[in-house]
Amino acid sequence: MPVTFEIDPAQRTVRTMAFGLVTYDDFAQHLAEEGRDDALGFAEVIDARGATTDITTSQVRLLVARTDTLLRQGQLGALAIVTDSEVTFGMARMYQILSEPLPVQIGVFRTLGEATAWLSAAAALDRTT
């Protein structure tokens, strides 16, 4: 499986690792698994360094619609995506931009350090609101 994750319920965080080619179906399955594990409200970092994707712009829009549906069912935690692939970075930024009207925090980064610092600040902000 190109997407695996670990949940830290005490910290209310999810650390996701993406490997190889990650498809739309992989992303959709990941969201479903997180939902089953009651982790959708947790802050999450997706470490996709070294991963690539073949996701299309239409599929990014489908992910945004799915995000909107999940938000209607409950709060989603902040999401930081880390990638060193130009294509994956572009698609992640498209997801971020198309999700801006939604009440969710999404950041896209080149380094894990930047992502975790942003995620910590976003999670702290979530706890104060």
N, CA, C and O atoms as a GROMACS GRO file, in nm:
protein
  516
    1MET      N    1   0.085  -0.118   0.000
    1MET     CA    2   0.000   0.000   0.000
    1MET      C    3   0.089   0.124   0.000
    1MET      O    4   0.179   0.135   0.083
    2PRO      N    5   0.066   0.217  -0.092
    2PRO     CA    6   0.153   0.334  -0.099
    2PRO      C    7   0.127   0.439   0.009
    2PRO      O    8   0.203   0.535   0.020
    3VAL      N    9   0.021   0.424   0.087
    3VAL     CA   10  -0.008   0.520   0.194
    3VAL      C   11  -0.028   0.443   0.325
    3VAL      O   12  -0.115   0.356   0.335
    4THR      N   13   0.054   0.476   0.424
    4THR     CA   14   0.039   0.417   0.557
    4THR      C   15   0.034   0.532   0.658
    4THR      O   16   0.079   0.643   0.629
    5PHE      N   17  -0.021   0.503   0.775
    5PHE     CA   18  -0.026   0.610   0.875
    5PHE      C   19  -0.024   0.554   1.016
    5PHE      O   20  -0.059   0.439   1.041
    6GLU      N   21   0.020   0.641   1.107
    6GLU     CA   22   0.021   0.609   1.249
    6GLU      C   23  -0.056   0.718   1.322
    6GLU      O   24  -0.040   0.837   1.294
    7ILE      N   25  -0.140   0.677   1.415
    7ILE     CA   26  -0.221   0.771   1.493
    7ILE      C   27  -0.165   0.780   1.634
    7ILE      O   28  -0.134   0.678   1.696
    8ASP      N   29  -0.151   0.903   1.682
    8ASP     CA   30  -0.112   0.926   1.821
    8ASP      C   31  -0.233   0.989   1.890
    8ASP      O   32  -0.248   1.112   1.886
    9PRO      N   33  -0.319   0.908   1.953
    9PRO     CA   34  -0.441   0.962   2.013
    9PRO      C   35  -0.413   1.060   2.127
    9PRO      O   36  -0.491   1.153   2.149
   10ALA      N   37  -0.304   1.040   2.199
   10ALA     CA   38  -0.272   1.130   2.309
   10ALA      C   39  -0.240   1.271   2.258
   10ALA      O   40  -0.279   1.370   2.319
   11GLN      N   41  -0.168   1.279   2.145
   11GLN     CA   42  -0.132   1.408   2.086
   11GLN      C   43  -0.235   1.456   1.983
   11GLN      O   44  -0.228   1.570   1.936
   12ARG      N   45  -0.332   1.368   1.950
   12ARG     CA   46  -0.434   1.399   1.850
   12ARG      C   47  -0.369   1.434   1.716
   12ARG      O   48  -0.404   1.534   1.652
   13THR      N   49  -0.272   1.349   1.675
   13THR     CA   50  -0.202   1.370   1.549
   13THR      C   51  -0.198   1.241   1.468
   13THR      O   52  -0.212   1.131   1.520
   14VAL      N   53  -0.180   1.260   1.338
   14VAL     CA   54  -0.164   1.149   1.245
   14VAL      C   55  -0.039   1.177   1.163
   14VAL      O   56  -0.022   1.288   1.111
   15ARG      N   57   0.047   1.079   1.152
   15ARG     CA   58   0.165   1.089   1.065
   15ARG      C   59   0.145   0.989   0.952
   15ARG      O   60   0.141   0.868   0.973
   16THR      N   61   0.134   1.042   0.832
   16THR     CA   62   0.108   0.962   0.714
   16THR      C   63   0.232   0.961   0.626
   16THR      O   64   0.297   1.064   0.607
   17MET      N   65   0.264   0.844   0.572
   17MET     CA   66   0.377   0.828   0.481
   17MET      C   67   0.322   0.782   0.346
   17MET      O   68   0.240   0.690   0.340
   18ALA      N   69   0.367   0.847   0.240
   18ALA     CA   70   0.327   0.808   0.105
   18ALA      C   71   0.451   0.762   0.029
   18ALA      O   72   0.556   0.825   0.036
   19PHE      N   73   0.438   0.651  -0.042
   19PHE     CA   74   0.551   0.590  -0.113
   19PHE      C   75   0.514   0.565  -0.258
   19PHE      O   76   0.399   0.537  -0.289
   20GLY      N   77   0.612   0.575  -0.347
   20GLY     CA   78   0.590   0.538  -0.486
   20GLY      C   79   0.483   0.622  -0.553
   20GLY      O   80   0.471   0.741  -0.526
   21LEU      N   81   0.406   0.558  -0.640
   21LEU     CA   82   0.298   0.626  -0.711
   21LEU      C   83   0.170   0.619  -0.626
   21LEU      O   84   0.123   0.511  -0.592
   22VAL      N   85   0.116   0.736  -0.593
   22VAL     CA   86  -0.005   0.745  -0.511
   22VAL      C   87  -0.118   0.793  -0.602
   22VAL      O   88  -0.108   0.900  -0.664
   23THR      N   89  -0.224   0.715  -0.610
   23THR     CA   90  -0.337   0.744  -0.699
   23THR      C   91  -0.452   0.809  -0.622
   23THR      O   92  -0.450   0.818  -0.500
   24TYR      N   93  -0.552   0.852  -0.697
   24TYR     CA   94  -0.674   0.904  -0.636
   24TYR      C   95  -0.736   0.799  -0.544
   24TYR      O   96  -0.778   0.831  -0.432
   25ASP      N   97  -0.743   0.676  -0.589
   25ASP     CA   98  -0.801   0.569  -0.508
   25ASP      C   99  -0.724   0.550  -0.376
   25ASP      O  100  -0.784   0.521  -0.273
   26ASP      N  101  -0.592   0.567  -0.381
   26ASP     CA  102  -0.512   0.558  -0.258
   26ASP      C  103  -0.551   0.668  -0.160
   26ASP      O  104  -0.566   0.643  -0.040
   27PHE      N  105  -0.567   0.791  -0.212
   27PHE     CA  106  -0.608   0.902  -0.125
   27PHE      C  107  -0.747   0.877  -0.066
   27PHE      O  108  -0.768   0.897   0.053
   28ALA      N  109  -0.840   0.832  -0.150
   28ALA     CA  110  -0.976   0.805  -0.103
   28ALA      C  111  -0.978   0.695   0.002
   28ALA      O  112  -1.049   0.705   0.102
   29GLN      N  113  -0.899   0.590  -0.020
   29GLN     CA  114  -0.892   0.481   0.078
   29GLN      C  115  -0.833   0.531   0.210
   29GLN      O  116  -0.878   0.492   0.317
   30HIS      N  117  -0.732   0.617   0.201
   30HIS     CA  118  -0.671   0.673   0.321
   30HIS      C  119  -0.774   0.751   0.403
   30HIS      O  120  -0.781   0.736   0.525
   31LEU      N  121  -0.852   0.835   0.338
   31LEU     CA  122  -0.956   0.911   0.409
   31LEU      C  123  -1.056   0.817   0.476
   31LEU      O  124  -1.096   0.840   0.589
   32ALA      N  125  -1.095   0.712   0.406
   32ALA     CA  126  -1.190   0.616   0.463
   32ALA      C  127  -1.130   0.547   0.585
   32ALA      O  128  -1.199   0.528   0.685
   33GLU      N  129  -1.004   0.508   0.577
   33GLU     CA  130  -0.939   0.441   0.690
   33GLU      C  131  -0.926   0.534   0.810
   33GLU      O  132  -0.947   0.492   0.924
   34GLU      N  133  -0.892   0.659   0.785
   34GLU     CA  134  -0.884   0.755   0.896
   34GLU      C  135  -1.020   0.773   0.962
   34GLU      O  136  -1.030   0.785   1.084
   35GLY      N  137  -1.124   0.776   0.880
   35GLY     CA  138  -1.259   0.789   0.935
   35GLY      C  139  -1.296   0.671   1.022
   35GLY      O  140  -1.357   0.689   1.128
   36ARG      N  141  -1.260   0.552   0.979
   36ARG     CA  142  -1.289   0.432   1.060
   36ARG      C  143  -1.212   0.435   1.192
   36ARG      O  144  -1.259   0.383   1.293
   37ASP      N  145  -1.094   0.496   1.190
   37ASP     CA  146  -1.010   0.502   1.311
   37ASP      C  147  -1.037   0.627   1.394
   37ASP      O  148  -0.965   0.656   1.490
   38ASP      N  149  -1.142   0.702   1.358
   38ASP     CA  150  -1.180   0.824   1.431
   38ASP      C  151  -1.065   0.924   1.443
   38ASP      O  152  -1.048   0.987   1.547
   39ALA      N  153  -0.987   0.939   1.337
   39ALA     CA  154  -0.872   1.030   1.340
   39ALA      C  155  -0.891   1.152   1.250
   39ALA      O  156  -0.798   1.232   1.236
   40LEU      N  157  -1.007   1.169   1.190
   40LEU     CA  158  -1.026   1.279   1.096
   40LEU      C  159  -1.013   1.417   1.162
   40LEU      O  160  -0.977   1.513   1.094
   41GLY      N  161  -1.041   1.430   1.289
   41GLY     CA  162  -1.030   1.558   1.356
   41GLY      C  163  -0.890   1.588   1.406
   41GLY      O  164  -0.866   1.695   1.462
   42PHE      N  165  -0.797   1.496   1.387
   42PHE     CA  166  -0.660   1.514   1.434
   42PHE      C  167  -0.578   1.593   1.332
   42PHE      O  168  -0.605   1.588   1.212
   43ALA      N  169  -0.477   1.665   1.381
   43ALA     CA  170  -0.380   1.729   1.293
   43ALA      C  171  -0.302   1.620   1.222
   43ALA      O  172  -0.268   1.518   1.282
   44GLU      N  173  -0.272   1.641   1.092
   44GLU     CA  174  -0.205   1.538   1.015
   44GLU      C  175  -0.093   1.596   0.930
   44GLU      O  176  -0.107   1.702   0.871
   45VAL      N  177   0.016   1.524   0.926
   45VAL     CA  178   0.123   1.555   0.831
   45VAL      C  179   0.134   1.436   0.735
   45VAL      O  180   0.146   1.321   0.777
   46ILE      N  181   0.129   1.467   0.606
   46ILE     CA  182   0.150   1.366   0.503
   46ILE      C  183   0.291   1.387   0.449
   46ILE      O  184   0.320   1.488   0.384
   47ASP      N  185   0.378   1.293   0.477
   47ASP     CA  186   0.515   1.298   0.429
   47ASP      C  187   0.522   1.222   0.297
   47ASP      O  188   0.531   1.099   0.294
   48ALA      N  189   0.517   1.297   0.187
   48ALA     CA  190   0.516   1.237   0.054
   48ALA      C  191   0.649   1.261  -0.018
   48ALA      O  192   0.654   1.258  -0.141
   49ARG      N  193   0.755   1.284   0.059
   49ARG     CA  194   0.886   1.302  -0.005
   49ARG      C  195   0.924   1.170  -0.072
   49ARG      O  196   0.923   1.064  -0.010
   50GLY      N  197   0.956   1.178  -0.198
   50GLY     CA  198   0.991   1.058  -0.273
   50GLY      C  199   0.872   0.995  -0.343
   50GLY      O  200   0.890   0.907  -0.427
   51ALA      N  201   0.752   1.038  -0.312
   51ALA     CA  202   0.632   0.984  -0.377
   51ALA      C  203   0.596   1.070  -0.498
   51ALA      O  204   0.634   1.187  -0.508
   52THR      N  205   0.522   1.009  -0.589
   52THR     CA  206   0.468   1.081  -0.704
   52THR      C  207   0.318   1.051  -0.711
   52THR      O  208   0.267   0.967  -0.637
   53THR      N  209   0.250   1.121  -0.799
   53THR     CA  210   0.107   1.096  -0.815
   53THR      C  211   0.068   1.109  -0.960
   53THR      O  212   0.134   1.177  -1.038
   54ASP      N  213  -0.041   1.042  -0.996
   54ASP     CA  214  -0.099   1.058  -1.128
   54ASP      C  215  -0.239   1.119  -1.117
   54ASP      O  216  -0.319   1.111  -1.211
   55ILE      N  217  -0.267   1.178  -1.003
   55ILE     CA  218  -0.398   1.239  -0.980
   55ILE      C  219  -0.421   1.351  -1.082
   55ILE      O  220  -0.329   1.425  -1.117
   56THR      N  221  -0.544   1.362  -1.129
   56THR     CA  222  -0.580   1.464  -1.229
   56THR      C  223  -0.646   1.583  -1.160
   56THR      O  224  -0.681   1.576  -1.042
   57THR      N  225  -0.662   1.691  -1.234
   57THR     CA  226  -0.728   1.808  -1.177
   57THR      C  227  -0.873   1.776  -1.140
   57THR      O  228  -0.924   1.825  -1.040
   58SER      N  229  -0.939   1.694  -1.221
   58SER     CA  230  -1.077   1.653  -1.190
   58SER      C  231  -1.080   1.574  -1.058
   58SER      O  232  -1.172   1.591  -0.978
   59GLN      N  233  -0.981   1.490  -1.038
   59GLN     CA  234  -0.976   1.411  -0.915
   59GLN      C  235  -0.943   1.499  -0.794
   59GLN      O  236  -0.990   1.472  -0.683
   60VAL      N  237  -0.863   1.603  -0.812
   60VAL     CA  238  -0.839   1.698  -0.704
   60VAL      C  239  -0.970   1.762  -0.663
   60VAL      O  240  -0.998   1.777  -0.544
   61ARG      N  241  -1.050   1.799  -0.760
   61ARG     CA  242  -1.182   1.857  -0.730
   61ARG      C  243  -1.270   1.758  -0.654
   61ARG      O  244  -1.344   1.796  -0.563
   62LEU      N  245  -1.262   1.630  -0.691
   62LEU     CA  246  -1.336   1.527  -0.618
   62LEU      C  247  -1.289   1.517  -0.473
   62LEU      O  248  -1.370   1.498  -0.383
   63LEU      N  249  -1.159   1.530  -0.451
   63LEU     CA  250  -1.106   1.527  -0.314
   63LEU      C  251  -1.155   1.648  -0.235
   63LEU      O  252  -1.184   1.636  -0.116
   64VAL      N  253  -1.163   1.763  -0.299
   64VAL     CA  254  -1.216   1.882  -0.232
   64VAL      C  255  -1.363   1.861  -0.195
   64VAL      O  256  -1.404   1.895  -0.085
   65ALA      N  257  -1.440   1.804  -0.286
   65ALA     CA  258  -1.581   1.775  -0.257
   65ALA      C  259  -1.593   1.674  -0.143
   65ALA      O  260  -1.680   1.688  -0.057
   66ARG      N  261  -1.506   1.576  -0.143
   66ARG     CA  262  -1.507   1.476  -0.034
   66ARG      C  263  -1.469   1.543   0.099
   66ARG      O  264  -1.526   1.511   0.203
   67THR      N  265  -1.372   1.634   0.094
   67THR     CA  266  -1.334   1.710   0.214
   67THR      C  267  -1.453   1.790   0.265
   67THR      O  268  -1.477   1.794   0.386
   68ASP      N  269  -1.526   1.854   0.175
   68ASP     CA  270  -1.644   1.930   0.214
   68ASP      C  271  -1.748   1.840   0.281
   68ASP      O  272  -1.807   1.878   0.382
   69THR      N  273  -1.770   1.722   0.226
   69THR     CA  274  -1.864   1.627   0.285
   69THR      C  275  -1.820   1.586   0.425
   69THR      O  276  -1.901   1.582   0.518
   70LEU      N  277  -1.691   1.557   0.441
   70LEU     CA  278  -1.639   1.518   0.572
   70LEU      C  279  -1.652   1.632   0.673
   70LEU      O  280  -1.680   1.608   0.791
   71LEU      N  281  -1.632   1.755   0.627
   71LEU     CA  282  -1.647   1.870   0.716
   71LEU      C  283  -1.791   1.884   0.765
   71LEU      O  284  -1.814   1.925   0.878
   72ARG      N  285  -1.886   1.851   0.681
   72ARG     CA  286  -2.027   1.859   0.720
   72ARG      C  287  -2.061   1.755   0.826
   72ARG      O  288  -2.157   1.770   0.902
   73GLN      N  289  -1.981   1.648   0.831
   73GLN     CA  290  -2.003   1.542   0.929
   73GLN      C  291  -1.926   1.566   1.059
   73GLN      O  292  -1.952   1.500   1.159
   74GLY      N  293  -1.833   1.660   1.057
   74GLY     CA  294  -1.753   1.689   1.175
   74GLY      C  295  -1.629   1.768   1.137
   74GLY      O  296  -1.599   1.784   1.018
   75GLN      N  297  -1.558   1.817   1.236
   75GLN     CA  298  -1.441   1.899   1.211
   75GLN      C  299  -1.323   1.816   1.163
   75GLN      O  300  -1.301   1.705   1.211
   76LEU      N  301  -1.248   1.870   1.068
   76LEU     CA  302  -1.125   1.808   1.023
   76LEU      C  303  -1.008   1.882   1.085
   76LEU      O  304  -1.013   2.004   1.101
   77GLY      N  305  -0.904   1.810   1.120
   77GLY     CA  306  -0.784   1.872   1.173
   77GLY      C  307  -0.702   1.936   1.063
   77GLY      O  308  -0.725   1.912   0.944
   78ALA      N  309  -0.606   2.019   1.102
   78ALA     CA  310  -0.515   2.082   1.006
   78ALA      C  311  -0.435   1.974   0.934
   78ALA      O  312  -0.405   1.869   0.990
   79LEU      N  313  -0.401   2.002   0.809
   79LEU     CA  314  -0.328   1.908   0.725
   79LEU      C  315  -0.206   1.975   0.665
   79LEU      O  316  -0.218   2.079   0.599
   80ALA      N  317  -0.090   1.917   0.686
   80ALA     CA  318   0.035   1.963   0.624
   80ALA      C  319   0.082   1.855   0.529
   80ALA      O  320   0.094   1.738   0.567
   81ILE      N  321   0.109   1.893   0.405
   81ILE     CA  322   0.157   1.800   0.303
   81ILE      C  323   0.300   1.838   0.268
   81ILE      O  324   0.328   1.954   0.238
   82VAL      N  325   0.390   1.739   0.273
   82VAL     CA  326   0.531   1.761   0.241
   82VAL      C  327   0.566   1.679   0.118
   82VAL      O  328   0.538   1.559   0.112
   83THR      N  329   0.626   1.744   0.018
   83THR     CA  330   0.665   1.672  -0.103
   83THR      C  331   0.787   1.737  -0.167
   83THR      O  332   0.809   1.858  -0.154
   84ASP      N  333   0.864   1.657  -0.235
   84ASP     CA  334   0.977   1.709  -0.312
   84ASP      C  335   0.955   1.689  -0.462
   84ASP      O  336   1.045   1.715  -0.542
   85SER      N  337   0.838   1.643  -0.500
   85SER     CA  338   0.801   1.624  -0.640
   85SER      C  339   0.729   1.749  -0.690
   85SER      O  340   0.637   1.798  -0.626
   86GLU      N  341   0.771   1.799  -0.806
   86GLU     CA  342   0.706   1.918  -0.863
   86GLU      C  343   0.558   1.891  -0.894
   86GLU      O  344   0.472   1.974  -0.865
   87VAL      N  345   0.529   1.776  -0.953
   87VAL     CA  346   0.390   1.742  -0.988
   87VAL      C  347   0.305   1.729  -0.862
   87VAL      O  348   0.196   1.785  -0.855
   88THR      N  349   0.355   1.656  -0.765
   88THR     CA  350   0.279   1.636  -0.642
   88THR      C  351   0.260   1.769  -0.569
   88THR      O  352   0.152   1.795  -0.516
   89PHE      N  353   0.363   1.852  -0.567
   89PHE     CA  354   0.352   1.984  -0.504
   89PHE      C  355   0.242   2.066  -0.573
   89PHE      O  356   0.160   2.128  -0.506
   90GLY      N  357   0.242   2.065  -0.706
   90GLY     CA  358   0.142   2.140  -0.780
   90GLY      C  359   0.000   2.092  -0.752
   90GLY      O  360  -0.091   2.173  -0.733
   91MET      N  361  -0.019   1.962  -0.750
   91MET     CA  362  -0.152   1.907  -0.723
   91MET      C  363  -0.194   1.933  -0.578
   91MET      O  364  -0.311   1.962  -0.551
   92ALA      N  365  -0.099   1.924  -0.486
   92ALA     CA  366  -0.131   1.954  -0.345
   92ALA      C  367  -0.167   2.101  -0.329
   92ALA      O  368  -0.259   2.134  -0.254
   93ARG      N  369  -0.096   2.190  -0.398
   93ARG     CA  370  -0.130   2.333  -0.392
   93ARG      C  371  -0.268   2.358  -0.452
   93ARG      O  372  -0.344   2.440  -0.400
   94MET      N  373  -0.302   2.288  -0.560
   94MET     CA  374  -0.435   2.302  -0.618
   94MET      C  375  -0.540   2.260  -0.516
   94MET      O  376  -0.641   2.328  -0.498
   95TYR      N  377  -0.517   2.149  -0.449
   95TYR     CA  378  -0.609   2.103  -0.344
   95TYR      C  379  -0.621   2.209  -0.234
   95TYR      O  380  -0.731   2.239  -0.188
   96GLN      N  381  -0.509   2.265  -0.192
   96GLN     CA  382  -0.508   2.369  -0.089
   96GLN      C  383  -0.590   2.490  -0.134
   96GLN      O  384  -0.676   2.539  -0.060
   97ILE      N  385  -0.565   2.538  -0.254
   97ILE     CA  386  -0.633   2.658  -0.305
   97ILE      C  387  -0.782   2.633  -0.323
   97ILE      O  388  -0.863   2.717  -0.285
   98LEU      N  389  -0.820   2.519  -0.380
   98LEU     CA  390  -0.962   2.489  -0.401
   98LEU      C  391  -1.035   2.466  -0.269
   98LEU      O  392  -1.157   2.478  -0.262
   99SER      N  393  -0.961   2.431  -0.164
   99SER     CA  394  -1.021   2.408  -0.032
   99SER      C  395  -1.030   2.535   0.052
   99SER      O  396  -1.088   2.533   0.160
  100GLU      N  397  -0.974   2.646   0.003
  100GLU     CA  398  -0.973   2.769   0.083
  100GLU      C  399  -1.110   2.815   0.131
  100GLU      O  400  -1.119   2.867   0.243
  101PRO      N  401  -1.219   2.800   0.054
  101PRO     CA  402  -1.350   2.841   0.105
  101PRO      C  403  -1.401   2.755   0.221
  101PRO      O  404  -1.494   2.794   0.291
  102LEU      N  405  -1.340   2.639   0.241
  102LEU     CA  406  -1.385   2.547   0.346
  102LEU      C  407  -1.317   2.580   0.479
  102LEU      O  408  -1.207   2.635   0.481
  103PRO      N  409  -1.383   2.547   0.589
  103PRO     CA  410  -1.324   2.573   0.721
  103PRO      C  411  -1.222   2.466   0.762
  103PRO      O  412  -1.242   2.392   0.858
  104VAL      N  413  -1.112   2.460   0.685
  104VAL     CA  414  -1.005   2.364   0.712
  104VAL      C  415  -0.872   2.431   0.680
  104VAL      O  416  -0.863   2.513   0.588
  105GLN      N  417  -0.770   2.397   0.757
  105GLN     CA  418  -0.636   2.451   0.735
  105GLN      C  419  -0.551   2.348   0.662
  105GLN      O  420  -0.535   2.235   0.708
  106ILE      N  421  -0.497   2.388   0.546
  106ILE     CA  422  -0.413   2.300   0.466
  106ILE      C  423  -0.288   2.378   0.426
  106ILE      O  424  -0.296   2.490   0.378
  107GLY      N  425  -0.173   2.316   0.447
  107GLY     CA  426  -0.046   2.377   0.407
  107GLY      C  427   0.034   2.278   0.324
  107GLY      O  428   0.027   2.157   0.347
  108VAL      N  429   0.110   2.329   0.227
  108VAL     CA  430   0.192   2.246   0.141
  108VAL      C  431   0.337   2.294   0.154
  108VAL      O  432   0.364   2.413   0.142
  109PHE      N  433   0.428   2.202   0.177
  109PHE     CA  434   0.565   2.238   0.211
  109PHE      C  435   0.666   2.150   0.138
  109PHE      O  436   0.633   2.042   0.089
  110ARG      N  437   0.789   2.200   0.133
  110ARG     CA  438   0.901   2.126   0.073
  110ARG      C  439   0.981   2.049   0.177
  110ARG      O  440   1.049   1.951   0.144
  111THR      N  441   0.975   2.093   0.305
  111THR     CA  442   1.052   2.024   0.409
  111THR      C  443   0.962   1.983   0.524
  111THR      O  444   0.861   2.048   0.552
  112LEU      N  445   1.000   1.875   0.590
  112LEU     CA  446   0.924   1.825   0.704
  112LEU      C  447   0.930   1.924   0.820
  112LEU      O  448   0.832   1.940   0.892
  113GLY      N  449   1.043   1.991   0.838
  113GLY     CA  450   1.056   2.090   0.945
  113GLY      C  451   0.957   2.204   0.932
  113GLY      O  452   0.893   2.243   1.029
  114GLU      N  453   0.944   2.257   0.810
  114GLU     CA  454   0.847   2.365   0.786
  114GLU      C  455   0.705   2.316   0.813
  114GLU      O  456   0.624   2.386   0.873
  115ALA      N  457   0.676   2.195   0.767
  115ALA     CA  458   0.542   2.140   0.782
  115ALA      C  459   0.506   2.118   0.929
  115ALA      O  460   0.396   2.153   0.972
  116THR      N  461   0.597   2.061   1.005
  116THR     CA  462   0.565   2.033   1.146
  116THR      C  463   0.554   2.161   1.227
  116THR      O  464   0.472   2.170   1.318
  117ALA      N  465   0.637   2.262   1.195
  117ALA     CA  466   0.625   2.391   1.265
  117ALA      C  467   0.489   2.455   1.234
  117ALA      O  468   0.422   2.505   1.325
  118TRP      N  469   0.449   2.455   1.108
  118TRP     CA  470   0.320   2.512   1.070
  118TRP      C  471   0.206   2.434   1.134
  118TRP      O  472   0.110   2.493   1.183
  119LEU      N  473   0.217   2.302   1.134
  119LEU     CA  474   0.113   2.217   1.190
  119LEU      C  475   0.098   2.240   1.340
  119LEU      O  476  -0.014   2.244   1.391
  120SER      N  477   0.207   2.256   1.410
  120SER     CA  478   0.201   2.285   1.554
  120SER      C  479   0.129   2.416   1.580
  120SER      O  480   0.045   2.425   1.670
  121ALA      N  481   0.161   2.518   1.501
  121ALA     CA  482   0.095   2.649   1.516
  121ALA      C  483  -0.054   2.638   1.482
  121ALA      O  484  -0.138   2.696   1.550
  122ALA      N  485  -0.086   2.564   1.375
  122ALA     CA  486  -0.226   2.548   1.335
  122ALA      C  487  -0.304   2.471   1.440
  122ALA      O  488  -0.418   2.505   1.469
  123ALA      N  489  -0.245   2.367   1.496
  123ALA     CA  490  -0.311   2.288   1.600
  123ALA      C  491  -0.333   2.372   1.726
  123ALA      O  492  -0.438   2.361   1.790
  124ALA      N  493  -0.236   2.455   1.761
  124ALA     CA  494  -0.252   2.543   1.877
  124ALA      C  495  -0.365   2.641   1.854
  124ALA      O  496  -0.441   2.670   1.946
  125LEU      N  497  -0.376   2.693   1.734
  125LEU     CA  498  -0.485   2.785   1.699
  125LEU      C  499  -0.619   2.714   1.709
  125LEU      O  500  -0.715   2.772   1.759
  126ASP      N  501  -0.628   2.590   1.662
  126ASP     CA  502  -0.752   2.511   1.671
  126ASP      C  503  -0.796   2.494   1.815
  126ASP      O  504  -0.916   2.498   1.844
  127ARG      N  505  -0.700   2.476   1.907
  127ARG     CA  506  -0.734   2.452   2.047
  127ARG      C  507  -0.785   2.579   2.116
  127ARG      O  508  -0.854   2.570   2.217
  128THR      N  509  -0.752   2.696   2.061
  128THR     CA  510  -0.794   2.821   2.124
  128THR      C  511  -0.926   2.871   2.068
  128THR      O  512  -0.986   2.963   2.125
  129THR      N  513  -0.973   2.812   1.957
  129THR     CA  514  -1.100   2.858   1.900
  129THR      C  515  -1.212   2.764   1.931
  129THR      O  516  -1.326   2.788   1.890
   0.00000   0.00000   0.00000
